[in-house]
Amino acid sequence: MEIGENRFRPGPAKAGYQAGFVLRFNLTRRLHLQSELNFAFVNYSIRAEGSRARSVSLRSERFEIPLLLGLQFGPLRLFGGAQFRVADSERDSAPKLLKVNFNDDVGIMGGVGFNIRKFFFDFRLSGYARSHVWNTFVSDGVSQRVRVPRNLVYGGWSGSSSEQKTRVRRRTLFLHNK
């Protein structure tokens, strides 16, 4: 993509992390409703080409509230639902060269998880329901809305839970952006 005199392209994928709390209500023996409060640090890398060639690192810090419905089959869980972004801030390594405003605040999330005694392990994929996401890129005072073909976050989570009917969990994760 070109903005003014600068050309940008995606850089290598970067890892991030997330921490949060999970509240799970068992509706039936196999069906559960799960709400979460997560604080995510998502990292992006963009390469600037031209007269100001360099790599730009972006970091988005955001509060997310997923609302998920899940099915339990023994130790295996399948889940999916909506993810609401309620606060977002961006930082980058070259604010005068490039600033990105992430415009979408409602996404979808789904995954598979395993329960082993008091511990759980999840693999999740989250993104946006539309095939393309529009973000606003600003470079040298020129603003441009850019269609991003994919804005996916995937990773693994782990944590522990109580054995009560309503479960509260803590978790840590590894995030990867694409």
Backbone as a chain_set.jsonl record, in Angstrom:
{"seq": "MEIGENRFRPGPAKAGYQAGFVLRFNLTRRLHLQSELNFAFVNYSIRAEGSRARSVSLRSERFEIPLLLGLQFGPLRLFGGAQFRVADSERDSAPKLLKVNFNDDVGIMGGVGFNIRKFFFDFRLSGYARSHVWNTFVSDGVSQRVRVPRNLVYGGWSGSSSEQKTRVRRRTLFLHNK", "coords": {"N": [[0.845, -1.163, 0.0], [0.429, 2.27, -0.645], [1.034, 5.39, 0.83], [0.997, 8.697, 0.492], [4.325, 9.583, -0.07], [5.355, 7.235, 0.821], [5.737, 3.691, 0.954], [4.252, 0.744, 2.155], [4.417, -2.554, 3.551], [3.363, -5.775, 4.829], [5.22, -7.014, 7.624], [7.262, -9.555, 9.242], [5.472, -12.062, 11.173], [4.536, -11.45, 14.556], [4.805, -12.214, 18.037], [2.501, -11.952, 20.813], [0.806, -11.346, 23.928], [-1.651, -12.272, 26.434], [-3.808, -11.763, 29.212], [-6.287, -12.724, 31.575], [-9.616, -13.131, 32.995], [-11.981, -15.74, 33.448], [-15.383, -16.535, 33.433], [-17.558, -19.069, 33.883], [-20.62, -20.609, 33.202], [-22.379, -23.486, 33.726], [-24.888, -24.572, 31.783], [-26.286, -26.873, 31.068], [-25.484, -30.369, 31.362], [-23.739, -30.68, 29.213], [-23.642, -28.212, 27.911], [-22.427, -24.888, 28.031], [-22.167, -21.437, 29.074], [-19.96, -18.819, 28.611], [-18.172, -16.082, 29.813], [-15.703, -13.532, 29.532], [-13.016, -11.43, 30.669], [-10.499, -9.832, 29.231], [-7.139, -8.688, 28.86], [-5.226, -7.698, 26.28], [-2.106, -7.784, 24.574], [-1.137, -7.067, 21.516], [1.024, -7.559, 18.869], [2.38, -6.112, 15.905], [4.125, -6.067, 12.755], [5.451, -3.948, 10.341], [6.831, -3.156, 7.197], [8.49, -0.373, 5.977], [9.101, 1.135, 2.879], [11.191, 2.795, 0.469], [12.322, 6.222, 0.556], [12.436, 6.42, 3.31], [13.112, 3.902, 4.424], [12.533, 1.25, 6.625], [11.821, -0.933, 9.43], [8.746, -1.063, 11.086], [7.368, -1.322, 14.241], [4.306, -2.143, 15.684], [2.14, -1.875, 18.465], [-0.714, -2.989, 19.932], [-2.791, -2.416, 22.605], [-5.396, -3.774, 24.383], [-8.682, -4.052, 25.88], [-10.763, -6.807, 25.948], [-13.902, -8.435, 25.655], [-15.043, -11.453, 25.427], [-17.965, -13.346, 24.641], [-19.084, -16.425, 24.925], [-20.458, -19.527, 23.718], [-20.492, -22.892, 24.582], [-19.78, -26.411, 24.008], [-19.456, -29.457, 25.767], [-17.663, -32.444, 25.695], [-16.831, -34.924, 27.399], [-13.467, -34.62, 28.262], [-13.049, -32.809, 26.218], [-13.751, -29.65, 24.75], [-15.747, -27.551, 22.697], [-16.124, -24.31, 21.414], [-17.557, -21.047, 20.76], [-18.295, -17.684, 19.661], [-19.125, -14.173, 20.149], [-16.784, -11.432, 20.232], [-16.029, -8.579, 21.974], [-14.429, -5.523, 21.668], [-13.554, -3.24, 23.99], [-11.852, -1.176, 24.731], [-9.005, 0.38, 23.334], [-5.632, 0.956, 22.545], [-2.903, 2.247, 20.684], [0.562, 1.9, 20.015], [3.59, 2.827, 18.424], [6.806, 2.252, 16.847], [7.675, 4.255, 15.206], [6.133, 6.893, 15.175], [5.876, 9.256, 13.633], [6.268, 8.396, 11.066], [4.37, 6.327, 10.607], [1.074, 5.686, 11.653], [-1.486, 3.672, 12.975], [-4.941, 3.182, 13.088], [-7.12, 1.002, 14.495], [-10.173, 0.031, 13.377], [-12.347, -1.732, 13.783], [-14.507, -3.137, 16.237], [-16.008, -5.312, 17.059], [-15.809, -8.724, 16.956], [-15.411, -12.212, 15.998], [-14.978, -15.328, 17.7], [-13.595, -18.553, 18.093], [-12.955, -21.998, 19.013], [-11.132, -24.843, 20.339], [-10.895, -26.815, 23.269], [-9.291, -28.456, 26.09], [-9.9, -30.156, 29.094], [-8.117, -31.073, 31.908], [-8.178, -32.494, 34.814], [-7.928, -29.991, 37.174], [-7.043, -28.147, 35.354], [-6.954, -26.3, 32.255], [-6.605, -26.243, 28.687], [-6.513, -24.362, 25.804], [-7.056, -23.797, 22.317], [-7.373, -21.116, 20.198], [-8.993, -19.07, 17.719], [-9.429, -15.881, 16.534], [-11.151, -13.233, 14.904], [-12.624, -11.21, 12.356], [-15.982, -10.982, 11.2], [-16.534, -10.088, 8.63], [-15.16, -10.3, 5.296], [-13.08, -8.597, 4.814], [-11.213, -6.164, 6.615], [-11.335, -2.762, 7.523], [-8.909, -0.426, 8.22], [-7.458, 2.609, 9.485], [-4.716, 4.228, 8.208], [-2.052, 6.44, 8.851], [0.359, 8.535, 7.51], [2.987, 10.789, 7.408], [1.173, 12.905, 7.772], [-0.82, 12.317, 5.954], [-3.859, 10.705, 5.605], [-5.343, 7.523, 5.233], [-7.831, 5.18, 4.506], [-7.531, 1.717, 4.725], [-7.993, -1.395, 3.262], [-7.732, -4.346, 4.92], [-6.782, -7.585, 4.265], [-6.876, -9.755, 6.042], [-7.233, -10.141, 9.514], [-6.31, -11.774, 11.808], [-6.057, -13.428, 14.928], [-4.386, -15.893, 16.632], [-3.798, -18.535, 18.993], [-2.514, -20.228, 21.944], [-3.887, -21.112, 25.101], [-3.746, -21.438, 28.645], [-4.688, -22.523, 31.937], [-6.142, -22.578, 35.272], [-8.866, -23.999, 37.169], [-11.69, -23.846, 39.42], [-13.647, -26.382, 41.073], [-16.311, -25.831, 41.281], [-19.785, -25.256, 40.339], [-20.082, -22.827, 38.98], [-17.426, -21.54, 37.362], [-14.356, -19.946, 37.865], [-11.631, -18.757, 36.146], [-8.127, -18.345, 35.591], [-5.791, -17.205, 33.169], [-3.07, -17.54, 30.842], [-1.452, -16.669, 27.785], [-0.245, -17.263, 24.444], [-0.023, -15.261, 21.714], [-0.483, -14.921, 18.211], [-0.195, -13.091, 15.31], [-1.694, -12.662, 12.122]], "CA": [[0.0, 0.0, 0.0], [1.168, 3.526, -0.687], [0.428, 6.55, 1.468], [1.912, 9.797, 0.178], [5.567, 9.125, -0.698], [5.821, 6.021, 1.495], [5.128, 2.399, 0.605], [4.286, -0.155, 3.307], [3.978, -3.941, 3.357], [3.426, -6.516, 6.1], [6.493, -7.589, 8.046], [7.114, -10.898, 9.805], [4.513, -12.216, 12.269], [5.119, -11.202, 15.878], [4.047, -12.782, 19.153], [1.981, -11.07, 21.847], [0.305, -12.128, 25.055], [-2.938, -11.861, 26.968], [-4.151, -12.279, 30.534], [-7.678, -12.397, 31.838], [-10.436, -13.945, 33.882], [-13.06, -16.436, 32.77], [-16.519, -16.916, 34.258], [-18.255, -20.084, 33.107], [-21.864, -21.12, 33.78], [-22.84, -24.721, 33.107], [-26.33, -24.509, 31.567], [-26.665, -28.286, 31.171], [-24.287, -31.198, 31.541], [-22.844, -30.524, 28.059], [-23.704, -26.869, 27.352], [-22.027, -23.833, 28.965], [-22.041, -20.049, 28.652], [-18.693, -18.35, 29.17], [-17.828, -14.685, 29.606], [-14.315, -13.295, 29.916], [-12.463, -10.078, 30.637], [-9.11, -10.055, 28.816], [-6.279, -7.575, 28.474], [-4.357, -8.273, 25.255], [-1.007, -7.043, 23.953], [-1.014, -7.658, 20.185], [2.142, -6.915, 18.174], [2.385, -6.16, 14.449], [5.348, -5.579, 12.129], [5.219, -3.414, 8.999], [8.061, -2.669, 6.575], [8.376, 0.846, 5.172], [10.062, 1.136, 1.777], [11.363, 4.103, -0.158], [13.355, 7.071, 1.126], [12.484, 6.218, 4.764], [13.016, 2.446, 4.594], [12.779, 0.716, 7.96], [10.777, -1.792, 9.977], [7.945, -0.366, 12.09], [6.669, -2.222, 15.154], [3.08, -1.594, 16.261], [1.634, -2.641, 19.602], [-2.078, -2.635, 20.306], [-3.171, -2.887, 23.939], [-6.851, -3.655, 24.374], [-9.579, -4.846, 26.705], [-11.709, -7.558, 25.139], [-14.889, -9.205, 26.412], [-15.71, -12.487, 24.642], [-19.159, -14.006, 25.152], [-18.982, -17.674, 24.18], [-21.31, -20.667, 24.016], [-19.638, -24.054, 24.373], [-20.232, -27.788, 24.18], [-18.482, -30.29, 26.478], [-17.699, -33.871, 25.391], [-15.764, -35.459, 28.25], [-12.464, -33.569, 28.487], [-12.984, -31.944, 25.036], [-14.715, -28.563, 24.66], [-15.82, -26.735, 21.492], [-16.761, -23.066, 21.815], [-17.54, -19.963, 19.792], [-19.181, -16.564, 19.973], [-18.72, -12.803, 19.821], [-15.734, -10.799, 21.028], [-16.224, -7.127, 21.959], [-13.272, -4.726, 22.076], [-14.128, -2.083, 24.68], [-10.843, -0.116, 24.812], [-7.874, 0.043, 22.473], [-4.619, 1.997, 22.356], [-1.828, 1.803, 19.81], [1.883, 2.533, 20.103], [4.481, 2.301, 17.392], [8.211, 2.641, 16.961], [7.927, 5.418, 14.343], [4.827, 7.55, 15.069], [5.839, 10.268, 12.575], [6.245, 7.691, 9.788], [3.149, 5.548, 10.431], [0.157, 5.463, 12.767], [-2.604, 2.837, 12.537], [-6.135, 3.159, 13.938], [-7.896, -0.203, 14.258], [-11.533, 0.542, 13.377], [-13.37, -2.7, 14.149], [-14.551, -3.418, 17.664], [-16.763, -6.539, 17.327], [-15.292, -9.814, 16.156], [-15.871, -13.55, 16.351], [-13.941, -16.181, 18.273], [-13.953, -19.962, 18.202], [-11.813, -22.834, 19.322], [-11.249, -26.148, 20.969], [-10.173, -26.85, 24.532], [-9.204, -29.721, 26.817], [-9.855, -30.062, 30.548], [-7.389, -32.155, 32.564], [-8.357, -32.225, 36.245], [-8.255, -28.58, 37.425], [-6.366, -27.317, 34.364], [-7.519, -26.293, 30.908], [-5.743, -25.833, 27.584], [-7.353, -23.949, 24.69], [-6.515, -23.23, 21.085], [-8.406, -20.201, 19.727], [-8.811, -18.23, 16.548], [-10.383, -14.775, 16.555], [-11.034, -12.325, 13.772], [-13.812, -10.422, 12.068], [-16.938, -11.726, 10.374], [-16.44, -9.646, 7.242], [-13.979, -10.851, 4.631], [-12.005, -7.601, 4.845], [-11.28, -5.196, 7.704], [-10.841, -1.444, 7.132], [-8.187, 0.311, 9.25], [-6.98, 3.911, 9.021], [-3.274, 4.398, 8.285], [-1.649, 7.841, 8.712], [1.795, 8.678, 7.286], [3.361, 12.152, 7.02], [-0.018, 13.747, 7.756], [-1.795, 11.83, 4.972], [-4.687, 9.651, 6.184], [-5.944, 6.67, 4.214], [-8.474, 3.934, 4.966], [-6.92, 0.61, 3.999], [-8.664, -2.675, 3.418], [-6.793, -5.371, 5.369], [-7.422, -8.836, 3.862], [-7.11, -10.643, 7.187], [-6.76, -9.639, 10.805], [-6.563, -12.943, 12.641], [-5.202, -13.675, 16.077], [-4.552, -17.267, 17.096], [-2.84, -18.86, 20.035], [-2.835, -21.229, 22.95], [-4.183, -20.617, 26.441], [-3.753, -22.437, 29.712], [-5.105, -21.951, 33.205], [-6.684, -23.512, 36.264], [-10.246, -23.696, 37.511], [-12.239, -24.479, 40.614], [-14.569, -27.462, 40.734], [-17.674, -25.402, 41.527], [-20.615, -25.195, 39.147], [-19.633, -21.62, 38.309], [-15.97, -21.633, 37.402], [-13.56, -18.749, 37.594], [-10.333, -19.243, 35.677], [-7.083, -17.405, 35.19], [-5.077, -17.793, 32.044], [-2.012, -16.841, 30.125], [-1.491, -17.169, 26.432], [0.673, -16.855, 23.414], [-0.785, -14.772, 20.578], [0.244, -14.792, 16.977], [-1.003, -12.338, 14.357], [-1.513, -12.926, 10.7]], "C": [[0.891, 1.226, 0.0], [0.357, 4.629, -0.023], [1.404, 7.691, 1.271], [3.125, 9.262, -0.559], [6.056, 7.801, -0.139], [5.032, 4.797, 1.05], [5.324, 1.466, 1.798], [3.829, -1.545, 2.893], [4.109, -4.683, 4.677], [4.822, -7.056, 6.367], [6.262, -8.985, 8.594], [6.1, -10.91, 10.956], [5.231, -12.036, 13.605], [4.208, -11.784, 16.952], [3.584, -11.691, 20.104], [1.533, -11.923, 23.016], [-0.98, -11.515, 25.58], [-3.116, -12.476, 28.342], [-5.594, -11.902, 30.808], [-8.325, -13.347, 32.819], [-11.599, -14.521, 33.09], [-14.134, -16.777, 33.789], [-17.386, -17.847, 33.415], [-19.466, -20.597, 33.881], [-22.263, -22.381, 33.026], [-24.357, -24.664, 33.012], [-26.95, -25.898, 31.644], [-25.378, -29.065, 31.377], [-23.266, -30.976, 30.423], [-22.753, -29.095, 27.515], [-23.301, -25.833, 28.409], [-21.98, -22.48, 28.274], [-20.812, -19.491, 29.352], [-18.478, -16.893, 28.813], [-16.417, -14.469, 30.136], [-14.032, -11.799, 29.945], [-10.97, -10.254, 30.394], [-8.41, -8.743, 28.527], [-5.231, -8.154, 27.542], [-3.3, -7.274, 24.799], [-0.748, -7.721, 22.616], [0.037, -6.866, 19.418], [2.051, -7.138, 16.671], [3.731, -5.635, 13.952], [5.017, -5.151, 10.702], [6.544, -2.886, 8.472], [7.749, -1.447, 5.72], [9.468, 0.802, 4.109], [10.135, 2.529, 1.181], [12.45, 4.883, 0.552], [13.491, 6.891, 2.637], [12.343, 4.736, 5.095], [13.389, 2.037, 6.017], [11.64, -0.221, 8.336], [10.075, -1.046, 11.106], [7.227, -1.415, 12.933], [5.472, -1.497, 15.751], [2.649, -2.489, 17.408], [0.252, -2.113, 19.954], [-2.367, -3.252, 21.671], [-4.67, -2.683, 24.061], [-7.543, -4.544, 25.393], [-10.582, -5.511, 25.778], [-12.636, -8.355, 26.05], [-15.531, -10.219, 25.464], [-16.937, -13.018, 25.382], [-19.347, -15.257, 24.309], [-20.005, -18.699, 24.647], [-20.492, -21.909, 23.691], [-20.343, -25.371, 24.607], [-19.113, -28.602, 24.799], [-18.719, -31.75, 26.113], [-16.573, -34.538, 26.165], [-14.752, -34.36, 28.512], [-12.366, -32.551, 27.336], [-14.094, -30.898, 25.074], [-14.611, -27.9, 23.297], [-16.569, -25.472, 21.874], [-16.655, -22.026, 20.71], [-18.484, -18.867, 20.217], [-18.588, -15.233, 19.56], [-17.604, -12.33, 20.748], [-15.861, -9.293, 20.854], [-14.952, -6.447, 22.454], [-13.808, -3.444, 22.696], [-13.137, -0.939, 24.85], [-9.637, -0.565, 24.007], [-6.916, 1.221, 22.436], [-3.499, 1.406, 21.522], [-0.558, 2.59, 20.098], [2.704, 1.988, 18.95], [5.867, 2.91, 17.514], [8.559, 3.858, 16.103], [6.622, 6.191, 14.145], [4.746, 8.629, 13.989], [5.767, 9.624, 11.196], [4.913, 6.984, 9.564], [2.375, 5.451, 11.736], [-1.03, 4.684, 12.212], [-3.718, 2.934, 13.565], [-6.951, 1.931, 13.55], [-9.369, 0.153, 14.435], [-12.592, -0.448, 13.831], [-13.328, -3.013, 15.632], [-15.414, -4.616, 18.034], [-16.257, -7.611, 16.379], [-15.926, -11.134, 16.559], [-14.691, -14.359, 16.859], [-14.468, -17.61, 18.325], [-12.731, -20.775, 18.532], [-12.182, -24.168, 19.918], [-10.408, -26.132, 22.238], [-10.209, -28.227, 25.161], [-9.133, -29.427, 28.303], [-9.123, -31.283, 31.079], [-7.336, -31.807, 34.046], [-8.733, -30.766, 36.448], [-7.628, -27.63, 36.412], [-7.1, -27.364, 33.032], [-6.485, -25.767, 29.922], [-6.646, -25.546, 26.391], [-6.502, -23.577, 23.49], [-7.633, -22.405, 20.481], [-7.982, -19.469, 18.47], [-9.854, -17.122, 16.64], [-10.093, -13.844, 15.388], [-12.335, -11.582, 13.59], [-14.671, -11.138, 11.051], [-16.879, -11.316, 8.907], [-15.154, -10.191, 6.618], [-12.81, -9.874, 4.625], [-12.268, -6.604, 5.966], [-10.702, -3.884, 7.189], [-10.178, -0.794, 8.332], [-7.708, 1.625, 8.653], [-5.478, 4.007, 9.272], [-2.958, 5.868, 8.046], [-0.135, 7.881, 8.568], [2.072, 10.077, 6.765], [2.134, 13.054, 6.879], [-1.08, 13.333, 6.756], [-2.522, 10.64, 5.582], [-5.336, 8.841, 5.068], [-6.572, 5.448, 4.873], [-7.973, 2.806, 4.088], [-7.693, -0.662, 4.305], [-7.613, -3.739, 3.736], [-7.422, -6.731, 5.066], [-7.664, -9.819, 5.006], [-6.52, -9.995, 8.431], [-7.105, -10.725, 11.808], [-5.571, -13.007, 13.787], [-5.45, -15.119, 16.499], [-3.503, -17.562, 18.149], [-3.348, -19.919, 20.978], [-2.993, -20.598, 24.31], [-4.075, -21.759, 27.422], [-4.176, -21.748, 30.998], [-5.616, -23.016, 34.145], [-8.089, -23.072, 36.626], [-10.609, -24.343, 38.832], [-13.221, -25.548, 40.169], [-16.024, -27.083, 41.0], [-18.446, -25.36, 40.217], [-20.287, -23.947, 38.32], [-18.117, -21.566, 38.46], [-15.332, -20.294, 37.084], [-12.166, -19.231, 37.252], [-9.395, -18.084, 35.427], [-6.33, -18.04, 34.039], [-3.961, -16.9, 31.534], [-2.035, -17.385, 28.713], [-0.345, -16.662, 25.596], [-0.178, -16.451, 22.217], [0.115, -14.698, 19.351], [-0.68, -14.09, 15.976], [-0.694, -12.738, 12.954], [-2.199, -11.846, 9.914]], "O": [[1.977, 1.217, 0.578], [-0.837, 4.785, -0.275], [2.51, 7.669, 1.811], [2.982, 8.563, -1.562], [7.082, 7.29, -0.588], [3.827, 4.863, 0.806], [6.408, 1.398, 2.378], [2.98, -1.705, 2.016], [4.875, -4.274, 5.548], [5.517, -7.498, 5.452], [5.177, -9.543, 8.427], [5.896, -9.897, 11.625], [6.389, -12.424, 13.758], [2.989, -11.835, 16.788], [4.203, -10.63, 20.19], [1.857, -13.109, 23.078], [-1.35, -10.396, 25.223], [-2.635, -13.578, 28.607], [-6.072, -10.875, 30.327], [-7.687, -14.232, 33.388], [-12.132, -13.882, 32.183], [-13.831, -17.253, 34.883], [-17.887, -17.457, 32.36], [-19.364, -20.968, 35.05], [-22.463, -22.341, 31.812], [-25.045, -24.702, 34.032], [-28.023, -26.071, 32.222], [-24.309, -28.48, 31.547], [-22.062, -31.073, 30.658], [-21.855, -28.804, 26.724], [-23.771, -25.888, 29.545], [-21.781, -22.385, 27.063], [-20.646, -19.674, 30.558], [-18.587, -16.509, 27.649], [-15.987, -15.14, 31.074], [-14.735, -11.009, 29.315], [-10.255, -10.768, 31.254], [-9.016, -7.803, 28.013], [-4.435, -9.001, 27.948], [-3.567, -6.08, 24.658], [-0.203, -8.823, 22.575], [-0.05, -5.642, 19.328], [1.688, -8.224, 16.218], [4.395, -4.858, 14.638], [4.384, -5.893, 9.95], [7.298, -2.246, 9.205], [6.869, -1.478, 4.859], [10.617, 0.472, 4.401], [9.233, 3.343, 1.374], [13.391, 4.299, 1.089], [14.551, 7.178, 3.195], [11.543, 4.361, 5.952], [14.431, 2.433, 6.538], [10.624, -0.291, 7.644], [10.725, -0.467, 11.976], [6.554, -2.295, 12.396], [5.597, -0.383, 16.259], [2.774, -3.712, 17.335], [0.082, -0.927, 20.239], [-2.207, -4.457, 21.867], [-5.172, -1.575, 23.871], [-7.07, -5.63, 25.726], [-11.181, -4.856, 24.926], [-12.215, -8.882, 27.08], [-16.48, -9.873, 24.761], [-16.934, -13.123, 26.609], [-19.719, -15.18, 23.138], [-20.372, -18.737, 25.821], [-19.863, -21.975, 22.634], [-21.357, -25.446, 25.301], [-17.953, -28.464, 24.411], [-19.843, -32.241, 26.208], [-15.472, -34.7, 25.639], [-15.13, -33.27, 28.941], [-11.675, -31.541, 27.467], [-15.24, -31.215, 25.392], [-13.507, -27.704, 22.789], [-17.564, -25.55, 22.596], [-15.788, -22.107, 19.84], [-19.373, -19.087, 21.039], [-17.677, -15.166, 18.735], [-17.497, -12.769, 21.893], [-15.81, -8.784, 19.735], [-14.457, -6.761, 23.536], [-14.446, -2.644, 22.012], [-13.563, 0.189, 25.098], [-9.288, -1.745, 23.999], [-7.347, 2.366, 22.307], [-3.182, 0.221, 21.633], [-0.599, 3.786, 20.387], [2.543, 0.837, 18.546], [6.075, 3.925, 18.18], [9.637, 4.431, 16.262], [6.053, 6.152, 13.054], [3.66, 8.896, 13.475], [5.261, 10.235, 10.255], [4.373, 7.026, 8.459], [2.944, 5.17, 12.79], [-1.526, 4.982, 11.126], [-3.483, 2.788, 14.764], [-7.42, 1.824, 12.417], [-9.778, 0.54, 15.53], [-13.671, -0.017, 14.24], [-12.254, -3.14, 16.22], [-15.548, -4.919, 19.219], [-16.27, -7.44, 15.16], [-16.86, -11.17, 17.361], [-13.544, -14.103, 16.491], [-15.652, -17.837, 18.573], [-11.602, -20.316, 18.359], [-13.346, -24.562, 19.993], [-9.343, -25.516, 22.281], [-11.045, -29.062, 24.815], [-8.387, -28.544, 28.728], [-9.474, -32.412, 30.736], [-6.563, -30.95, 34.476], [-9.767, -30.333, 35.94], [-7.68, -26.415, 36.603], [-7.782, -28.34, 32.719], [-5.617, -24.965, 30.266], [-7.455, -26.391, 26.007], [-5.374, -23.105, 23.63], [-8.731, -22.919, 20.266], [-6.797, -19.275, 18.196], [-11.04, -17.403, 16.807], [-8.953, -13.693, 14.951], [-13.068, -11.349, 14.551], [-14.167, -11.815, 10.154], [-17.153, -12.135, 8.031], [-14.19, -10.5, 7.318], [-11.663, -10.286, 4.449], [-13.415, -6.245, 6.23], [-9.687, -3.887, 6.492], [-10.821, -0.624, 9.368], [-7.569, 1.737, 7.435], [-5.022, 3.884, 10.409], [-3.524, 6.484, 7.143], [0.583, 7.328, 9.401], [1.461, 10.508, 5.787], [2.068, 13.875, 5.964], [-2.148, 13.944, 6.712], [-1.891, 9.68, 6.023], [-5.817, 9.399, 4.082], [-5.944, 4.768, 5.684], [-7.983, 2.91, 2.861], [-8.002, -0.961, 5.459], [-6.719, -4.002, 2.931], [-8.51, -7.012, 5.568], [-8.582, -10.636, 4.929], [-5.451, -9.385, 8.393], [-8.072, -10.609, 12.561], [-4.395, -12.68, 13.63], [-6.596, -15.521, 16.7], [-2.452, -16.923, 18.194], [-4.456, -20.437, 20.834], [-2.294, -19.639, 24.634], [-4.288, -22.918, 27.065], [-4.038, -20.533, 31.134], [-5.534, -24.21, 33.856], [-8.463, -21.918, 36.418], [-9.936, -25.26, 39.303], [-13.585, -25.602, 38.995], [-16.895, -27.952, 40.948], [-17.866, -25.418, 39.133], [-20.223, -24.015, 37.093], [-17.6, -21.549, 39.577], [-15.731, -19.604, 36.146], [-11.582, -20.027, 37.987], [-9.823, -16.979, 35.094], [-6.241, -19.264, 33.943], [-3.927, -15.692, 31.767], [-2.586, -18.459, 28.472], [0.407, -15.767, 25.984], [-0.989, -17.252, 21.753], [1.316, -14.445, 19.453], [-1.837, -14.481, 15.829], [0.434, -13.11, 12.63], [-2.174, -11.867, 8.684]]}, "num_chains": 1, "name": "protein.A"}
